[in-house]
Amino acid sequence: MIVLDLGLPDLDGVDVTRTLREWTEVPILILSVRDQESDKVGALDAGADDYLTKPFGVAELRARIRSALRRSNKPADTAVFEAGDLKVDLARRIVQVSNEKVQLTPTEYRLLKALVRYPDRVLTHRHLIRELWGGTCYEDEMHLLRVNISNLRHKLESDPTRPRYVVTEAGVGYRLRTE
């Protein structure tokens, strides 16, 4: 578990949280003197699991830590998603197409993982942006989403211009097709 104060001397705690979420699911508890709702929402949207405002009691801190650890001690996701030639082993973080291992960036993997969790369902642009970057729908993030979808298709699809797996639902979002 990570207990993180937002008031870091050289970095912004929200940025640290967002960076941590690129590669780990470890519980993050934010401690801060910042008590504005916008600060709390920003930290939670960046990937924090809980937010505690200073001053606080030690008993409350311990209870929040126990709670976060209970939630994180769930069994690892052992599911292996398969559709056609695509295989995603979530527990081992291995992606294969036609039995060949595919290297994904952390963002591409999180994008694929989000799609795998809801196969054959449309995930809106806004939902995916929140999953990946924790923010609301801004034009720059829409561009980043499109770029990451394109990169993912180039790595997974035999013909990225005619995607078999990661399909666009025009004006709405994307779907991971299993048929």
N, C-alpha and C positions, 0 to 999 in steps of 0.2 A: 504494500500500500504506500502511496505517496501522499504526504501531508505537505501542502505547498502554500506559502504566503504569497499573495499577489504583489506585495511591496518589495520586489527584488531590486538591488542597486543598479544592475546593468541591463536587465531584461524585463519584459512585461510578462507577468504570471499567466495571463490569458494566452499569450503566444507560446509560452512553455507548455501549457496544457495542450494546445492544438498540436504542437510538435510531438509531444508524447503520444497522443492518440494516433499518430501516423504509424506507430510501430508496436504499441502495447495496449492491452485492455486492463492493465492493473488499476484498481480503484484509486481515484484522486479525490482528496478532500481539500478544499480551499479554505484557508484561514485569512481573514482580512479585516481591516478597520473600515473598509469601504462598505457602507450599508445601504447604498442606493439600489433600488430594484434593477436598474439597467446594468449595474456591475455584476449582480448575481446572475441575471439572465445571460449576460455575455460569457461568464465563466462556465455556466452550465451548458450553454450552447457550444462552447469550445470543446466540451468533453468531460468536464468535471462531474463527479458523481454526487457531491454534496458541497455545501457552502456554509461556513460557520463564521459569524461576525464576532469580532473582538469587542469588548471583553466577553469571555465565556467561562463556564465552569469546567473544571477538569472532568467531573463525572459525565457531563454532556459530551465532551470531546471523546472520552472513552466509549460511551454508548454509540456514538456515530461511527467510530472506528470498528467496533464490534459488528454493527449493522452492515457496514460496507463489506467487511470481510465475510460475513455470512452470505451476502449476495454473490460475492466473487468466488466462493467455494463450491458453486454449482459445478457439476461434471462438465468437462470440456466438451465442446461441440464435436462429436465424433462422426457426424454425418459426412457421407461422401455423396456429393451431387454428381449425377451423370445424365447427360443428354447427348445422344449421338456419339460423336468422337470426343466430346468435352467431358472432362472429369475434374472435379474440384474437391480435394480432400481438405476440409476446413480445420481439422485437428492438427494436421501436419503442415498446413499452408502450402500445399502442392497443387499446381494447376497443370493439367496435361491435355494436349490435343493430339489425337491419333497416337497415343502412348509416348509422345514426346513432351518432355518437361518445358513449360513456358515460363519465362522470367517476367514478372510484373513489377512495376514500381509499387511502393506502399499505397499510393492513391489509387492506382489501377486495381490493386487487389481489394481495397476497401469497397470500391465501386462494384466489382464482381461479386464480392461477398454480400453486399446489399441486395443485388439482383438475385443471387442464389437463395437468399432467405425467403423471397417471395416469387418463386418461379411462376411463369405464365400470368403474372399480375402486372399491371401497368404501375410503375413508380413515377410519380410526377417529378418534374424538374426541381421543384421546391424541396420535395422529400429527399432527393438525392443530394442536393446542395447542402442541406442540413446534415445529412449523414457524413458527407465528406469534409465539409469546412465549418459546420456549425453555425453558419450565418443565415441570413434571410436572402431572398432571391435578388441579387444584384446582377447587372449586365455583365460585369467582368467575370463573376462566378459562372454565369451561363456559358460564357465563352470557354472557361476552364473545363466545365462539364463536357461540352461538345468535343474539346480537344482530347480529353481523357477517354471519352466514348470511342472516338476515332482511333486512338492508340490501342485501346483494348480490342477493337474489331480487327485491326491489322495483326494483332498477336493471336487471336482466337479463330478468326474466320478464314476459310480457304479463299473466299472472294469478298473482301471487305465492302465492296460496292453493292453486294447483294447479301447482306448478313443473314445467316441462318439462326444464330443464337441471340445476339443483342440487336433487337429490332426497335425502330423508332415508331412511336405513336405520335403522329404529327400534332404539334401544338400542345401536347400533354406531357410526354416523358418517354420512358423506355421500358421495354419488357424483355425478360430472359425467356425465350421460347424453348420449350422442352420437346416439342414434336419434331 
